Structure formats: C-alpha cells, structure tokens
C-alpha cells in the first residue's frame, strides 16, 4: 500500500498522523487559511468517505490526501506576486471563495491585481490578467499540483495519494485544472478533498448553512451529485459540525486514521519528512531554493567539528531542515522585495521564527527541537528575535544553526543583492563574533570550510547533497510504488 525505505531502522514513539497533521498547519499558512484548515478538511472528507462506504484501505490514502492537499502550494507563491503584483496570502485566501461566475472572477481580479503598484502599472497588470488570465491560471495550478505530488512521493506515500493531490482542482464538469478531467476520471480522493475544502472555507466564514448552500450550488459542476448527497446527509449530525470548532478536533482527527493501516515511524522516515517539508519551505521563493538543505548540511559539518555524537547530529540536522517552516506564513511580497522593508514588513519577517516554534511544538516529541529551531535568529547580546534571548539562554544547538543560516544567507543570492564570496562572508561574520554569533561555532565553520575547500567546492558539495537527497527519495518512492 505504501513504500518502505527501511525495514531495519528502529521504530520510535511518534505517530505519522500526529506529525503530518501538525506540519499541515504550515500548509494552512501558505494558503492564507485559518489555523487547522487541512485538519478540518480531513474531518469533513473522512466523514464523507464513510457515507459513501469507502474501504478502510482507501480511507487511509484519503486521510493523508486531505491533510496534504496543499503540499505544493508554496511553489506558486512567488509567481502569483509577480503576475498580480499582490500579496499571495490574501490572494490565495480569497480565491477559495471564487466559483465559475464570470462577474465573480472579474471582481476578484480587480480586487487583487496591482494593489501594490502605481496607477499606470496596475492598469497594465489588470489588462494583462484579463488577456492572459486563463493561461496564467493553468500555469499556477499545474506548478502547484505537480510539486505537491512530487513531495508526496518523497514522503513515501503511494501514487494514489500523489495523484489525489495532483488533481485537487479538477471539476466534475471537466472545466477544472490542470488536465480538464471530468466525472469518474477524476480520482475519488481529489473529488472529496475539493468538496471538503469548499465546505470548510464557507463554514468558517458563514456557518453550516452557507457551506451546504455553496456545495449544492456547485453540484454537477464542481462536485458529483453523489458526494453532494453524502455531504447533505451530514447536515443533521450535530456532533460532526460541533467538532469542527472544538479544541478536541486534532485528537478526533488522529482517531480517524484507520487502525489497520497505521504506519510506524523510524529515524529514517523522520529524516525524509524533515527533508520534504524543508523543500516545501524552499519552494516558496526563488531566493531560498535549496536554503534549508544547505543549512542542514552546514549544521552537520559544524556539529561534526564540535564533536557532537551521531544521534545528536542527526536530530539537529532535522531542526535545521525545519528552521524556516514559519516563513510559509510570510507573504512573498515581503520575502522577495528588492527594496528596503518598512516597519510592518520587517515585523512580518521577524514573526517567522516564532511561527516555526509554534508549528513544531504541536508535535509532542518535538518540544526541544521546536525551541532550538525557532531561536535561530537570537543573538548572544540579547538583540535577536523573536524573544530577545541572552547568551545564557541560547543552546549550543541553536548557535550552530544560527551560524549555518547566516553563512548560507550571505553566500546566496537575495532579492536586493547577489551572492557574496565565501572569504568576504567570513570576514563579515567574524565582526559579529561574541555579540551575535558564537566563537566556537564560527571556528568550527571555518575548519569545515578549510577541510573541504574554500574555492567554491563547499557550495558545490551542498548543492550536490540537495540533488542527491531529492533524487534518492524520488527513486525509492517510485521503485516501491504499487
């Protein structure tokens, strides 16, 4: 039913459903959705599945399709900002209310195009969207769907889950995207996931009646009448609707995973999950492509120089891969801005570290990892963020990630400048030793660079490492798919 990378790794006391549900809340952010959107969709979709008599094996695949339906959504954020000259988070949030009505589409375009541009530039942008909007929509959805399916495979899920994510935006009448599939040709998991998405969006904004009315309105167009009937059958189930706003929802959704198909986690699988979600983060901006994987590699090299034991190094590498997961909640209009950030924009950027800790701390076993990852912008002199920690409160592990993060940030291209050579980078960093960064960690970085090669092979090794991770995971997933 699913791929297994290793049969020898030791299982750990952590459920796959717990970690995926927690990380799905990072996907909520990149879609501009209220916290818990994917979890609520899982609750809705699984109940629809039971109404239509779906088998337990199919329910297991649907369960993870629902939690991960937005897995590829970060990959089109930068393009949305570039095409529409707008805030991608607000754009995505409001787009989920748009149906097939032409006036509705026109209002959306006028509301969300060129708001951050001058009048003449906005006028040109609006004309461009009206002229090429269909082509752009196809491109944006194709990018998102393909990326989501690819990352699902890296997460070791079977093709049925990857295909369910890929076809999320197909409509029953054949007018959806990316492949204009119609009727039964659309994977059942995709059909249920889209239905659940619309129900949640309209229920959160307008209540149960608004959600059911919208589903009925789209019956035969977006949704199969059979699924609409199944959803209507739930209208009198008071406990179903009450749970959607209950603090017990996460536990209730965890209990929905079919017990016969629960998958044990091991250390290798945790590594793959961290790598995959690092790629979700890095897909958000062309300026962060490969950043999380490089920071993880530099973190591991520094840790090795400092004598950390292999298990601790492995644990810390995961923290490095996930250190920027909070950036999924920051608009690309800020992340990719070429000019100086204003006060509000800078505050939004700084919030990402706190969001990282918030998301990762939802996984009980990740308590320490969440604190280490979320503190990577703290400074020894207490002038860092998000909590202004002083040196005594900043762990060695955080200091290592901080060094790795700064090194990669300076040596990589940014919206406002090109990459800075390694020797210049080290000179710049040395000036902050003792105030911002740790002296021992900085010396360990320099030793690691010297050991590999200062001339550029260090960065080449990092990039090759990223490629190797991606290719290996993809090949293993494909080779073991049913």
C-alpha positions in Angstrom: 0.0 0.0 0.0 2.9 2.4 0.7 6.6 2.4 0.2 9.1 1.3 2.9 12.6 2.7 2.8 14.0 0.6 5.6 13.0 -2.5 7.5 15.9 -2.3 9.9 15.5 1.2 11.4 14.2 1.2 15.0 10.6 2.4 15.4 10.0 5.4 17.6 7.1 6.5 19.7 5.6 9.0 17.4 2.6 8.6 15.0 2.8 9.6 11.4 -0.7 11.1 11.7 0.5 13.4 14.5 3.5 14.8 12.7 1.7 15.2 9.4 -1.3 16.9 11.0 1.0 19.3 12.8 3.0 20.2 9.7 -0.2 20.6 7.7 -0.8 23.7 9.7 2.3 25.2 7.9 0.4 24.5 4.7 -2.6 26.4 6.0 -0.4 29.5 6.4 0.9 29.4 2.9 -2.7 29.3 1.6 -3.8 32.2 3.9 -6.2 29.9 5.7 -7.2 30.0 9.4 -5.2 27.6 11.5 -6.4 24.0 11.2 -7.8 24.2 7.7 -6.3 20.9 6.5 -7.2 19.2 9.7 -10.8 20.3 9.4 -10.8 19.2 5.8 -9.7 15.8 6.9 -12.5 15.6 9.4 -15.0 16.6 6.7 -13.6 14.4 4.0 -13.3 11.3 6.1 -17.0 11.5 7.1 -18.0 11.9 3.5 -15.9 8.8 2.8 -17.8 6.8 5.4 -21.1 8.0 4.0 -20.3 6.5 0.6 -18.9 3.3 2.0 -15.2 3.7 1.2 -13.0 0.8 2.3 -10.5 1.2 5.1 -7.6 0.9 2.8 -9.0 3.7 0.6 -9.8 5.8 3.7 -6.1 5.6 4.8 -5.0 7.0 1.5 -7.7 9.6 1.6 -6.7 10.6 5.1 -3.3 11.7 4.0 -4.5 13.2 0.8 -6.7 15.5 2.8 -4.0 16.5 5.3 -1.5 17.2 2.5 -3.8 18.5 -0.2 -1.9 21.9 -0.2 1.6 20.3 -0.2 2.6 22.1 -3.4 1.0 25.5 -2.7 4.2 27.3 -1.7 5.7 26.7 -5.2 3.5 29.2 -7.0 3.5 32.0 -4.4 6.4 34.0 -6.0 4.8 33.7 -9.4 1.4 35.0 -8.0 3.1 38.0 -6.6 5.0 38.7 -9.9 1.9 38.3 -12.1 -0.7 40.0 -10.0 1.5 42.5 -8.0 -0.2 41.5 -4.9 0.0 39.7 -1.5 0.0 36.0 -2.3 -1.5 35.0 1.1 -4.6 37.3 0.7 -4.9 36.3 -3.0 -5.0 32.6 -2.1 -7.3 33.1 0.8 -9.9 35.0 -1.2 -9.5 32.8 -4.3 -11.0 29.9 -2.5 -14.4 31.7 -2.4 -14.4 32.2 -6.2 -16.6 29.9 -8.3 -17.3 29.8 -12.0 -19.3 33.0 -12.2 -17.7 35.5 -14.6 -18.7 38.6 -12.6 -17.2 36.9 -9.5 -13.9 36.3 -11.4 -13.8 39.9 -12.6 -14.4 41.3 -9.1 -11.6 39.1 -7.8 -9.1 40.2 -10.4 -9.9 43.9 -9.8 -9.6 43.4 -6.1 -6.3 41.6 -6.1 -4.3 42.9 -9.1 -1.7 45.6 -8.8 -2.7 46.8 -5.3 1.0 47.4 -4.5 1.7 49.2 -7.8 1.2 52.7 -9.2 -2.0 53.5 -11.1 -0.5 53.0 -14.6 1.3 49.8 -13.6 -1.9 48.5 -12.0 -3.8 49.3 -15.2 -1.3 47.4 -17.3 -1.4 44.4 -14.9 -5.2 44.2 -14.9 -5.2 44.3 -18.7 -2.6 41.6 -18.8 -4.6 39.4 -16.5 -7.8 39.8 -18.4 -5.9 38.9 -21.6 -3.8 36.0 -20.4 -5.6 35.0 -17.1 -6.6 31.5 -18.3 -3.1 30.7 -19.3 -1.7 32.0 -16.0 -4.2 30.1 -14.0 -3.2 26.9 -15.8 0.4 27.6 -15.1 -0.1 28.3 -11.4 -2.3 25.3 -10.8 0.0 23.0 -12.8 3.0 24.1 -10.8 1.3 23.6 -7.5 -0.2 20.3 -8.4 3.0 18.8 -9.8 5.1 20.0 -6.9 2.6 18.7 -4.3 2.5 15.2 -6.0 6.3 15.1 -6.2 6.8 15.9 -2.5 4.1 13.4 -1.5 6.3 10.8 -3.2 9.3 12.0 -1.2 7.2 11.5 1.9 6.8 7.8 0.8 3.1 8.0 0.1 1.7 5.8 -2.7 0.7 7.0 -6.1 -2.9 7.2 -5.2 -2.2 9.9 -2.6 0.2 11.8 -5.0 -2.5 11.6 -7.7 -5.2 12.8 -5.3 -3.1 15.9 -4.5 -2.2 16.4 -8.2 -5.9 16.5 -9.3 -7.3 18.6 -6.4 -8.6 21.4 -8.8 -10.3 19.2 -11.3 -14.1 19.8 -11.6 -16.8 17.3 -12.2 -17.9 19.1 -15.4 -14.4 19.0 -16.9 -13.7 22.7 -16.5 -11.1 22.3 -13.8 -7.3 22.2 -14.0 -4.6 21.1 -14.7 -5.8 18.3 -17.1 -9.5 19.1 -17.5 -10.5 15.7 -16.2 -14.3 15.1 -15.9 -16.6 12.8 -13.9 -15.2 9.5 -12.8 -11.9 10.2 -14.5 -11.1 12.5 -11.5 -9.5 10.5 -8.7 -12.1 10.0 -5.9 -9.6 11.4 -3.3 -9.4 14.6 -5.3 -13.1 14.9 -5.6 -13.6 14.5 -1.8 -10.7 16.8 -1.0 -12.1 19.7 -3.1 -15.5 19.2 -1.6 -14.1 19.3 1.9 -12.1 22.4 1.1 -15.1 24.3 -0.1 -17.2 23.2 2.9 -14.5 24.3 5.4 -13.9 27.7 3.7 -17.6 28.6 3.6 -18.4 27.1 7.0 -15.6 29.1 8.7 -16.7 32.3 7.0 -20.5 31.9 7.1 -21.6 28.8 9.0 -23.1 25.5 8.2 -25.9 26.8 6.0 -23.5 28.8 3.9 -21.3 25.8 3.4 -24.2 23.5 2.4 -25.7 26.1 0.1 -22.4 26.5 -1.7 -22.0 22.8 -2.2 -25.5 22.5 -3.6 -24.8 25.4 -5.9 -21.8 23.7 -7.4 -23.4 20.2 -7.6 -22.9 18.8 -11.1 -20.4 21.5 -11.9 -17.5 21.2 -9.4 -18.9 18.2 -7.5 -20.5 14.9 -8.3 -24.2 14.8 -7.1 -23.3 11.6 -5.2 -20.8 13.4 -3.0 -23.1 16.4 -2.5 -25.8 14.0 -1.3 -23.3 12.4 1.1 -22.5 15.9 2.4 -26.2 16.7 2.8 -26.6 13.5 4.8 -24.3 15.1 7.4 -26.4 18.2 7.9 -28.3 16.7 10.8 -25.2 15.3 12.5 -24.8 17.9 15.2 -21.6 16.4 16.7 -20.0 16.4 13.3 -20.4 20.2 13.0 -19.6 21.0 16.6 -16.3 19.2 16.4 -15.1 21.5 13.6 -14.7 24.3 16.1 -13.8 22.1 19.1 -10.3 22.1 20.8 -10.6 18.3 20.7 -10.6 18.3 16.9 -6.9 17.3 16.5 -7.4 14.3 18.7 -10.6 13.4 16.9 -8.9 13.5 13.5 -6.0 11.5 14.8 -8.5 8.8 15.8 -10.0 8.7 12.3 -6.9 7.1 10.8 -7.8 3.5 10.0 -6.1 1.5 12.8 -5.3 -1.4 10.5 -3.1 0.8 8.3 -1.2 2.9 10.9 2.4 3.2 9.8 5.2 3.1 12.3 7.8 5.9 12.2 11.5 5.3 12.4 14.5 7.6 12.3 15.0 7.3 8.6 11.4 8.2 7.9 11.7 11.3 10.2 14.7 12.4 8.2 12.6 12.1 5.0 9.7 14.0 6.4 12.0 16.8 7.6 13.7 16.9 4.1 10.4 17.0 2.3 9.0 19.9 4.4 12.3 21.7 4.0 11.6 21.5 0.3 8.1 22.9 0.8 9.6 25.9 2.5 12.4 26.4 0.0 9.8 26.3 -2.9 8.2 29.5 -1.7 10.8 31.8 -3.1 13.5 31.5 -5.9 15.8 33.2 -3.4 15.5 30.4 -0.9 15.8 27.5 -3.2 17.9 24.8 -1.5 18.4 27.0 1.6 17.1 24.5 4.2 19.1 21.6 2.8 22.3 23.7 2.7 21.7 25.0 6.2 21.2 21.3 7.3 24.5 20.3 5.6 26.5 23.2 7.2 24.9 22.4 10.5 26.0 18.8 10.3 29.6 19.8 9.3 29.8 22.3 12.2 28.4 19.7 14.6 30.9 17.1 13.5 33.7 19.6 14.1 32.4 20.3 17.6 32.3 16.6 18.4 28.5 16.1 18.8 27.6 12.4 18.7 25.9 10.9 15.6 22.4 10.7 17.1 22.5 14.3 18.2 23.9 15.4 14.9 21.0 13.6 13.1 18.5 15.2 15.4 20.0 18.7 14.9 20.0 18.3 11.1 16.2 17.8 11.2 15.9 21.0 13.2 18.0 22.8 10.6 15.8 21.4 7.8 12.7 22.8 9.5 14.1 26.0 10.9 12.3 28.3 8.4 8.9 26.5 8.3 7.4 29.7 9.7 8.3 31.5 6.5 5.3 29.8 4.9 3.2 32.4 6.8 5.1 35.4 5.3 3.9 36.9 2.1 6.3 36.8 -0.9 5.6 40.4 -1.5 7.8 40.8 1.6 10.2 37.9 1.2 11.0 38.8 -2.4 11.0 42.6 -2.1 14.1 44.1 -3.7 14.0 47.3 -1.7 14.2 48.1 2.0 11.5 46.7 4.2 9.2 49.1 6.0 8.3 48.6 9.7 5.3 46.4 9.2 7.1 44.2 6.6 10.1 43.8 8.9 7.8 42.7 11.7 6.2 40.1 9.4 9.6 38.7 8.5 10.6 38.5 12.2 7.4 36.7 13.0 8.5 33.6 11.0 10.8 32.4 13.8 8.0 32.4 16.3 5.8 30.6 13.8 8.4 27.9 13.4 8.4 27.2 17.1 4.6 27.3 17.2 4.2 24.8 14.4 6.9 22.3 15.5 5.8 22.5 19.2 2.4 20.9 18.1 4.4 17.7 17.8 4.8 16.5 21.4 8.1 14.8 20.8 9.5 17.9 19.1 9.4 20.2 22.2 13.1 20.7 22.4 13.6 20.7 18.6 10.9 23.4 18.3 12.8 25.7 20.7 16.1 25.1 19.0 14.8 25.7 15.5 12.6 28.7 16.5 15.5 30.5 18.2 17.9 30.7 15.1 17.6 34.5 14.9 18.5 35.1 18.6 21.8 36.9 19.3 24.2 36.4 22.2 23.8 40.1 23.1 20.1 39.8 23.5 19.2 41.9 20.5 17.9 39.0 18.4 14.3 37.8 17.8 11.7 36.6 18.5 12.3 36.5 22.2 15.4 38.6 22.7 17.2 35.7 24.5 20.5 36.4 26.1 23.6 34.2 25.6 22.9 32.0 28.7 19.5 31.0 27.3 20.7 30.2 23.8 21.6 26.5 23.4 24.7 25.2 21.6 22.4 23.6 19.0 20.7 26.8 18.2 24.1 28.6 17.9 25.2 26.0 15.4 22.0 26.5 13.2 22.4 30.3 13.5 26.0 30.1 12.1 24.9 27.8 9.3 21.9 30.0 8.5 23.9 33.2 8.4 26.6 31.7 6.3 24.1 30.4 3.7 22.1 33.7 3.7 25.2 35.8 2.9 26.7 33.4 0.3 23.3 33.0 -1.6 21.5 35.4 -4.0 19.0 37.7 -2.4 16.3 40.0 -3.9 18.4 43.0 -3.0 21.9 41.7 -3.9 23.9 39.0 -5.5 25.8 36.2 -3.6 28.8 37.3 -1.6 32.1 35.3 -1.9 33.0 33.0 1.0 36.1 34.8 2.1 34.2 38.1 2.3 31.4 36.3 4.1 33.7 35.0 6.8 35.2 38.5 7.3 31.7 39.9 7.7 30.7 37.2 10.2 33.9 37.5 12.2 32.9 41.0 13.1 29.9 39.7 14.9 31.6 37.0 17.0 30.7 37.4 20.6 27.8 39.8 20.0 25.7 37.9 17.6 27.3 34.5 16.9 29.3 32.0 19.0 33.1 32.0 18.7 33.5 28.2 18.9 30.8 27.6 16.3 32.4 30.1 14.0 35.8 28.5 14.3 34.2 25.1 13.6 32.6 26.5 10.4 36.0 27.8 9.2 37.6 24.5 9.9 34.9 22.7 8.0 35.4 25.1 5.0 39.1 24.6 5.1 38.8 20.9 5.3 36.6 20.8 2.2 37.9 23.7 0.0 37.5 27.4 0.2 37.5 27.9 -3.5 33.8 27.1 -4.1 33.7 23.3 -3.8 32.0 23.8 -0.4 28.9 25.3 -2.0 29.1 22.7 -4.8 29.1 19.9 -2.3 26.0 21.4 -0.6 24.1 21.7 -3.9 25.1 18.2 -4.9 23.9 17.0 -1.5 20.5 18.6 -2.1 20.2 17.0 -5.5 21.2 13.6 -4.1 18.6 13.7 -1.4 15.9 14.6 -3.8 16.8 12.1 -6.5 17.3 9.2 -4.0 14.0 9.8 -2.3 12.2 10.1 -5.6 13.7 6.9 -7.0 13.0 4.9 -3.8 9.4 6.1 -3.8 8.9 5.2 -7.5 10.6 1.8 -7.2 8.4 0.7 -4.3 5.1 2.2 -5.5 2.3 -0.4 -6.0 
